[in-house]
Amino acid sequence: MKTVLLLAGMIWGLASTAMAKDIKDVGESKYELSVGDLTMVVDAAHGGKVLSFKHKDAEVISQSRWPESFGSTFWTSPQKEWNWPPVPEYDKNAYVVELDDAKLTLTSEVSEKMKFRIRKEFAVSHADNSFVVTYSIINEDDKERTVAPWEITRVPNDGLIFFDAKMEDITPAGLMPFQPNFGIVWYSADATQENRKINADGKGWLAHFANGLLMVKQFQDLDKSQPAPGESEIQVYVNRGKSFIELESQGAYQKLQPGEKLTWSVKWLLTTVDATLEPSEKLLQEVRKTLKK
C-alpha cells in the first residue's frame, strides 16, 4: 500500500511516546488515553468516536445522546458525495482494534457505497500534554478516487469560538455574528431557530473557550485551492436552539489510486485559562503559546 501524503511537520514529535499505562481498555469496547490532567475516551464499537475529552473532571465536548449531536467523529469530504445520513461504516459501525505501547489503532469496514476504509490512530504526546489523532483514508476501489479528510467535534452551545482568518474569508457573509478582534475572528455562541454553517480559510488551528477551559485543535494549514469542492479548511456548524456546535476541520483534497491512502493528523490540546468570556489578547496569546510547545 502506498501512502500519498504524510503531512510534513504534522506528525508531531512523540519523543516521549505513549506507554501502556497511557492507553487502557476500560471495558465495553471503550479505551481511555491519559496525559497530565487530560483524558480522552474512544468508543471502538460505535464509529470509533471520541466520546469524552476532559481536564480532570471537566468535560469539553457534547454529551448529548441524540444522534449526530455528541462526541467527535470523522467523515470523508466532500459531503455531496454521500449527502446524509453519515456513512455508517465510518460513523456508527464497529472498528477493529489494535492496541500497543505507542498507540491505539482503529480500522473501519470498507464502505459499500464509498469504497474507502478509515483508520484512526490515537497517541499521547508527553512533550506538550496533548493527544494526536492521525486519520487515514484508504482507497479500496479498483479505480482512482479523490477525497479529503474531515474531523467533526461537537461542543455545547456556549463560550467563544475563534481562529485566524479575515472576515472576508468567512462565507456566507453575515450568517453568524463573527467579529474581528486582535487580528483574528471570534464568534460568541448564540441561539436561533435555524441551523447555520460557515466556511472559512484559516491558519491551521481552531479554538473553543468556555468555563475556563481552552481547547485548541491544530492541523494542516491549507491554501484556498486545497479543500474539496464546496468545502473549506475550517467550518463551524450551529444547530438550532441552544443545543450543540460542531467544530470542523478538513485536510487537502487529493487523488488516490487503488490501494493508496492519505494520512492527516489533528493535535488536541486543552488547558485552563483565567479569562473572561470575551475576545481578548490573553486568549489569543495562550493559543499561540500552546501551538509553540
C-alpha positions in Angstrom: 0.0 0.0 0.0 1.4 3.4 -1.0 0.8 6.5 1.1 0.4 9.6 -1.0 0.5 12.1 1.8 2.3 12.3 5.1 1.9 15.9 6.3 5.3 17.5 6.7 5.6 18.8 10.2 2.2 17.5 11.2 3.2 14.1 12.6 4.4 15.8 15.8 7.4 14.5 17.6 6.3 11.9 20.1 9.8 11.6 21.5 8.1 10.5 24.8 5.6 8.2 23.2 2.7 6.6 25.0 3.4 3.8 27.4 0.9 1.1 28.1 -0.4 2.9 31.1 -1.3 5.9 29.0 -3.8 4.0 26.9 -6.0 1.4 28.6 -9.1 -0.7 27.9 -11.8 0.4 30.2 -14.4 -2.1 29.0 -17.4 -2.2 26.7 -15.1 -1.5 23.7 -14.0 1.8 25.2 -10.4 3.0 25.5 -9.0 5.8 27.6 -6.0 7.9 26.9 -4.4 10.0 29.6 -1.6 12.5 30.0 -1.2 15.0 32.8 -4.7 16.2 33.8 -6.2 15.2 30.5 -8.2 12.2 29.5 -9.8 11.1 26.2 -12.3 8.2 25.8 -12.8 6.5 22.5 -15.6 4.1 21.6 -14.4 1.4 19.2 -17.8 -0.3 18.9 -19.7 2.8 17.7 -17.9 4.5 14.9 -14.6 4.9 16.7 -15.9 8.2 18.1 -14.2 10.3 20.7 -16.9 10.3 23.5 -15.1 12.4 26.1 -12.2 15.0 26.4 -11.7 16.2 29.9 -9.4 18.3 32.1 -9.7 16.5 35.4 -13.5 16.1 35.8 -14.4 19.0 33.5 -15.8 17.8 30.1 -15.4 20.0 27.0 -17.3 18.1 24.2 -21.0 17.5 23.9 -22.5 14.7 25.9 -26.0 14.8 24.3 -27.4 11.4 23.5 -29.4 12.5 20.4 -27.9 11.0 17.2 -25.3 13.2 15.4 -25.1 15.6 18.4 -22.3 14.3 20.6 -18.6 13.4 20.7 -16.2 13.7 17.8 -16.3 11.8 14.5 -14.6 11.6 11.1 -16.1 11.7 7.6 -14.9 11.8 4.0 -15.2 15.1 2.1 -16.9 16.4 0.0 -20.3 15.8 1.7 -22.1 16.0 -1.6 -20.8 12.5 -2.5 -22.8 10.9 0.3 -25.2 13.6 1.4 -27.0 12.4 4.6 -27.0 10.5 6.9 -23.3 9.9 7.7 -21.8 6.7 6.1 -22.4 4.0 8.7 -19.1 2.1 8.3 -17.3 5.3 9.3 -19.7 6.9 11.8 -21.6 4.2 13.6 -20.3 0.7 13.0 -17.7 -1.1 15.0 -14.0 -0.6 14.3 -11.3 -3.3 14.6 -8.9 -2.5 17.5 -5.1 -2.8 17.8 -3.5 -1.6 21.0 0.2 -1.5 21.7 2.5 0.5 23.9 2.6 3.5 21.5 -0.9 3.9 20.1 -4.5 2.8 19.8 -5.4 1.9 16.2 -9.0 1.6 15.0 -9.9 0.3 11.5 -13.3 0.5 9.9 -15.1 -1.7 7.5 -15.0 -0.8 3.8 -17.9 1.3 2.9 -20.0 -0.5 0.3 -21.1 2.9 -1.2 -17.9 4.9 -0.9 -15.3 2.2 -1.3 -13.0 3.7 1.3 -11.7 2.3 4.6 -10.9 4.6 7.5 -8.1 4.2 10.0 -7.7 6.2 13.2 -4.5 6.2 15.3 -4.6 7.8 18.8 -1.3 8.6 20.5 -0.2 10.6 23.6 2.5 13.3 23.5 4.2 13.9 26.8 6.2 16.7 25.3 3.2 19.1 25.4 0.5 17.0 27.2 -1.6 16.5 24.1 -3.3 13.8 22.1 -2.5 13.3 18.4 -5.2 11.7 16.2 -3.9 10.5 12.8 -6.6 9.6 10.3 -6.1 7.6 7.1 -8.4 7.1 4.2 -7.6 4.0 2.1 -8.9 3.6 -1.4 -10.3 0.1 -1.6 -11.9 0.7 -5.0 -10.5 -0.6 -8.3 -10.3 2.9 -9.8 -8.8 6.3 -8.9 -10.8 8.3 -6.3 -10.5 11.9 -5.0 -11.2 12.6 -1.4 -10.4 14.8 1.6 -10.3 14.1 5.4 -12.8 15.8 7.7 -13.0 15.8 11.6 -16.2 16.9 13.3 -16.1 17.7 17.1 -19.3 18.7 18.9 -19.3 21.1 21.8 -22.1 22.5 23.9 -23.6 25.8 22.6 -21.7 28.1 24.9 -18.4 30.0 25.0 -16.2 31.5 22.3 -15.0 30.0 19.0 -12.1 31.7 17.4 -9.5 31.2 14.7 -7.0 33.1 12.5 -8.9 34.3 9.4 -10.2 37.5 7.8 -13.8 38.4 7.9 -13.9 38.4 4.1 -12.8 34.7 4.2 -15.9 33.6 6.1 -18.8 32.6 3.9 -21.8 33.0 3.8 -21.1 36.6 5.0 -23.2 37.7 7.9 -24.8 34.3 8.6 -23.3 34.1 12.0 -22.2 37.1 14.2 -18.4 36.7 13.8 -16.4 39.8 14.9 -12.8 40.8 14.1 -10.6 41.4 17.2 -6.8 41.3 17.8 -6.2 40.3 14.1 -8.4 37.2 14.1 -12.2 36.4 14.1 -14.4 35.5 17.1 -17.9 34.0 17.5 -19.8 34.2 20.8 -22.3 31.3 21.0 -25.9 32.3 20.3 -29.2 30.6 19.7 -31.7 30.9 16.8 -34.3 28.6 15.4 -32.3 27.7 12.3 -29.3 25.6 11.5 -26.3 27.7 10.4 -22.9 26.8 8.9 -20.0 28.8 7.7 -16.8 28.0 5.7 -13.5 29.8 6.4 -9.9 29.8 5.2 -7.9 29.6 8.5 -4.3 29.2 9.5 -4.2 25.6 10.8 -5.9 26.0 14.2 -9.3 26.3 15.7 -10.1 27.2 19.3 -13.0 27.0 21.8 -13.1 28.6 25.2 -15.8 28.0 27.9 -15.9 27.5 31.6 -12.2 28.4 32.0 -11.1 25.7 29.6 -9.4 26.4 26.3 -9.5 23.6 23.7 -7.2 24.1 20.6 -7.2 21.9 17.5 -4.0 22.1 15.3 -4.0 20.7 11.8 -2.5 21.3 8.3 -2.9 24.9 7.1 -4.4 24.8 3.6 -4.4 27.4 0.9 -7.7 28.2 -0.8 -7.2 25.8 -3.6 -6.7 22.7 -1.5 -10.1 21.9 0.1 -12.7 19.7 -1.6 -15.2 21.4 -3.9 -17.7 23.4 -1.8 -15.7 22.7 1.4 -13.1 24.6 3.4 -10.2 24.2 5.9 -12.4 25.4 8.8 -16.2 25.0 9.2 -18.5 25.9 12.1 -22.0 24.5 12.3 -24.5 25.7 14.9 -27.6 23.6 15.5 -30.9 25.3 16.0 -31.8 26.3 19.6 -29.2 26.1 22.3 -28.1 22.5 21.6 -24.7 22.0 20.1 -22.0 23.4 17.8 -19.7 21.5 15.5 -16.0 22.5 15.2 -14.9 21.1 11.9 -11.6 21.0 10.1 -10.6 19.4 6.7 -7.4 18.4 5.0 -6.4 18.6 1.4 -8.5 17.1 -1.4 -6.3 14.6 -3.3 -6.3 11.7 -5.7 -5.8 8.2 -4.5 -5.0 5.3 -6.8 -6.4 1.8 -5.9 -4.7 0.7 -2.7 -3.3 4.1 -1.9 -4.0 6.1 1.3 -3.8 9.6 2.6 -2.9 10.5 6.2 -3.8 13.6 8.1 -3.2 14.5 11.8 -5.0 16.7 14.3 -3.4 17.6 17.6 -5.8 18.0 20.5 -4.8 20.5 23.3 -6.6 21.5 26.4 -5.6 23.9 29.1 -7.1 26.1 31.8 -7.1 29.9 31.4 -8.3 32.5 33.8 -10.1 34.8 31.4 -13.5 36.4 30.8 -15.8 35.0 28.2 -15.0 37.7 25.6 -12.4 38.2 22.9 -9.0 39.0 24.5 -5.3 39.3 23.7 -4.8 36.9 26.6 -6.8 34.1 25.0 -5.0 34.6 21.7 -1.6 34.6 23.3 -2.5 31.4 25.2 -3.3 29.8 21.9 0.0 30.9 20.3 1.9 29.7 23.3 0.2 26.4 23.2 0.9 25.9 19.5 4.6 26.6 20.0 5.1 23.8 22.6 
